[in-house]
Amino acid sequence: MANHNALLRWLGRSTLASLGWTTVGQVPGADRVVLICAPHTSNWDFVYLLLISWAQDFDVHWVGKDSLFKPPFGPLMRALGGISVSRGAKSNQSGQVAEKMLAAGRLIVAIAPEGTRSAAPHWRSGFYHMAVQGDAVIALGFLDYASKVGGFGPPLRPTGDMQADFAKIVEFYRGKVGKFPAQQGPTALSPTSQAVAP
């Protein structure tokens, strides 16, 4: 747990309540967690994620390109939970994050598989590879703006059979609506996504 101070926990809970939001579920207690953030259609999604992390008292991390972590802002980016990765045609970003998860002990990494706030034709499968390679549990995090309910579904331990595991993910996110529904793409994997060995 993050062991946030009582004021921050109160701020998260009271702000969510004042905005009419209800939270359900808990972030998994596993040492390594890949937190799916979906649907992702607005910058407000990050604000609500932050409020939920305060309310439930856990630290959440995010992935950014290595140029964001150069002086003078590098220390600030890391303090805000940033994890640096190298980007490029030959870089294995999922593997980089998985290695850092294994080295860190307890780490929760938030990923928006849609990869954009606009309507995407499919989800990127990097989150799944991170979880398998990093021996992590997948947390089904969600914000349903239609009902103003956010939180977590049942944790998913990836089996390596991506298609079978993703069928469970699709079922969970069915009916959950982002802030801007017109910008919400389907919950689907790319046709070229392949299963990976656990």
FIBADREN-513069 format. One line per field, with one value per residue (C-alpha): residue number from 1; residue in one letter; x, y, z. Coordinates in pm, whole numbers, padded with zeros to 5 digits, always signed. Example, Ala and Ser with C-alpha at 12.3 -4.5 7.8 and 13.67 -1.06 7.14 Angstrom:
# residues 2
nr: (1,2);
rest: (A,S);
c1: (+01230,+01367);
c2: (-00450,-00106);
c3: (+00780,+00714);
***
This chain:
# residues 198
nr: (1,2,3,4,5,6,7,8,9,10,11,12,13,14,15,16,17,18,19,20,21,22,23,24,25,26,27,28,29,30,31,32,33,34,35,36,37,38,39,40,41,42,43,44,45,46,47,48,49,50,51,52,53,54,55,56,57,58,59,60,61,62,63,64,65,66,67,68,69,70,71,72,73,74,75,76,77,78,79,80,81,82,83,84,85,86,87,88,89,90,91,92,93,94,95,96,97,98,99,100,101,102,103,104,105,106,107,108,109,110,111,112,113,114,115,116,117,118,119,120,121,122,123,124,125,126,127,128,129,130,131,132,133,134,135,136,137,138,139,140,141,142,143,144,145,146,147,148,149,150,151,152,153,154,155,156,157,158,159,160,161,162,163,164,165,166,167,168,169,170,171,172,173,174,175,176,177,178,179,180,181,182,183,184,185,186,187,188,189,190,191,192,193,194,195,196,197,198);
rest: (M,A,N,H,N,A,L,L,R,W,L,G,R,S,T,L,A,S,L,G,W,T,T,V,G,Q,V,P,G,A,D,R,V,V,L,I,C,A,P,H,T,S,N,W,D,F,V,Y,L,L,L,I,S,W,A,Q,D,F,D,V,H,W,V,G,K,D,S,L,F,K,P,P,F,G,P,L,M,R,A,L,G,G,I,S,V,S,R,G,A,K,S,N,Q,S,G,Q,V,A,E,K,M,L,A,A,G,R,L,I,V,A,I,A,P,E,G,T,R,S,A,A,P,H,W,R,S,G,F,Y,H,M,A,V,Q,G,D,A,V,I,A,L,G,F,L,D,Y,A,S,K,V,G,G,F,G,P,P,L,R,P,T,G,D,M,Q,A,D,F,A,K,I,V,E,F,Y,R,G,K,V,G,K,F,P,A,Q,Q,G,P,T,A,L,S,P,T,S,Q,A,V,A,P);
c1: (+00000,+00106,+00031,-00090,-00167,-00521,-00585,-00507,-00726,-01010,-00959,-00986,-01299,-01476,-01401,-01534,-01846,-01904,-01882,-02142,-01907,-01922,-01624,-01641,-01380,-01020,-00690,-00533,-00295,-00039,+00318,+00304,-00008,-00079,-00378,-00597,-00753,-01056,-01252,-01008,-01169,-01069,-00786,-01032,-00971,-00630,-00781,-01032,-00760,-00556,-00854,-00927,-00562,-00574,-00905,-00785,-00433,-00213,+00064,+00014,+00282,+00270,+00495,+00657,+00921,+01275,+01301,+01051,+01293,+01591,+01698,+01552,+01218,+01336,+01324,+00975,+00847,+00977,+00831,+00493,+00516,+00671,+00862,+01103,+01116,+01312,+01095,+01179,+01125,+01361,+01271,+01075,+00873,+00667,+00985,+01142,+00846,+00832,+01198,+01138,+00836,+01038,+01320,+01095,+00912,+00571,+00463,+00130,+00158,-00143,-00189,-00457,-00462,-00653,-00339,-00535,-00836,-00980,-01165,-00908,-00988,-00845,-00654,-00278,-00163,+00141,-00035,-00079,+00286,+00391,+00180,+00309,+00676,+00656,+00469,+00191,-00180,-00404,-00640,-00956,-00982,-01275,-01464,-01826,-01936,-02293,-02346,-02065,-01919,-01547,-01310,-01192,-01328,-01196,-00819,-00702,-00387,-00279,-00249,-00052,-00360,-00424,-00740,-00908,-00802,-00909,-01256,-01299,-01176,-01424,-01710,-01613,-01596,-01921,-02158,-01906,-01913,-01636,-01683,-01708,-01881,-01824,-01449,-01472,-01346,-01432,-01283,-01094,-00742,-00560,-00605,-00225,-00201,-00048,-00059,+00250,+00393,+00360);
c2: (+00000,+00359,+00470,+00812,+01052,+01068,+01406,+01274,+00967,+01191,+01425,+01138,+00993,+01323,+01460,+01147,+01158,+01528,+01462,+01186,+00895,+00556,+00322,-00057,-00327,-00298,-00284,-00633,-00685,-00864,-00735,-00660,-00525,-00409,-00179,-00148,+00198,+00179,+00316,+00603,+00899,+01201,+01356,+01348,+00974,+01040,+01275,+01012,+00745,+00969,+01032,+00660,+00586,+00839,+00707,+00345,+00435,+00295,+00439,+00419,+00449,+00533,+00479,+00761,+00802,+00847,+01207,+01312,+01203,+01413,+01719,+01938,+01757,+01397,+01390,+01543,+01290,+01004,+01157,+01166,+00793,+00796,+00497,+00572,+00352,+00379,+00410,+00309,+00043,-00203,-00126,-00376,-00142,-00419,-00605,-00290,-00232,-00599,-00591,-00284,-00445,-00753,-00540,-00309,-00564,-00401,-00189,-00092,+00027,+00194,+00132,+00261,-00019,+00197,+00410,+00724,+00928,+00903,+00600,+00326,+00022,-00215,-00235,-00267,-00593,-00453,-00457,-00834,-00895,-00676,-00885,-01219,-01118,-00931,-01209,-00961,-00971,-00773,-00535,-00451,-00083,+00112,+00440,+00415,+00774,+00668,+00538,+00735,+00413,+00343,+00097,-00257,-00586,-00928,-00966,-01167,-01380,-01419,-01777,-01707,-01784,-01425,-01491,-01682,-01429,-01139,-01289,-01242,-00883,-00811,-00946,-00735,-00406,-00468,-00175,+00052,+00399,+00660,+01034,+01085,+00775,+00883,+00855,+00507,+00229,-00139,-00365,-00583,-00704,-00652,-00950,-00989,-01025,-01356,-01567,-01574,-01840,-01770);
c3: (+00000,-00051,+00303,+00191,+00470,+00601,+00439,+00092,+00143,+00263,-00034,-00281,-00123,-00062,-00408,-00579,-00362,-00428,-00803,-00770,-00831,-00663,-00648,-00652,-00605,-00492,-00675,-00651,-00362,-00581,-00588,-00960,-01128,-01482,-01443,-01752,-01777,-02006,-02173,-02237,-02415,-02203,-02002,-01711,-01692,-01537,-01279,-01168,-01160,-00932,-00703,-00680,-00602,-00318,-00189,-00194,-00082,-00357,-00575,-00948,-01215,-01584,-01884,-02079,-02350,-02220,-02347,-02079,-01809,-01913,-01707,-01579,-01549,-01506,-01124,-01127,-01381,-01167,-00851,-01028,-01097,-01441,-01579,-01862,-02172,-02496,-02803,-03154,-03415,-03244,-02882,-02678,-02457,-02298,-02208,-02064,-01834,-01736,-01633,-01418,-01255,-01166,-01027,-00826,-00612,-00570,-00867,-01020,-01381,-01545,-01918,-02157,-02419,-02665,-02688,-02773,-02659,-03010,-03140,-03204,-03424,-03164,-02837,-02829,-02677,-02495,-02159,-02187,-02275,-01981,-01745,-01874,-01887,-01556,-01372,-01298,-01237,-01473,-01294,-01487,-01405,-01545,-01544,-01656,-01706,-01784,-01431,-01262,-01126,-01136,-00984,-01046,-01168,-01068,-01113,-01411,-01400,-01765,-01884,-02203,-02412,-02510,-02709,-02425,-02162,-02379,-02420,-02043,-02073,-02354,-02145,-01845,-02038,-02224,-02167,-01994,-02144,-02162,-02113,-02489,-02631,-02992,-02929,-02780,-03003,-02978,-02710,-02956,-03024,-03350,-03585,-03582,-03202,-03105,-02789,-02572,-02347,-01974);
***
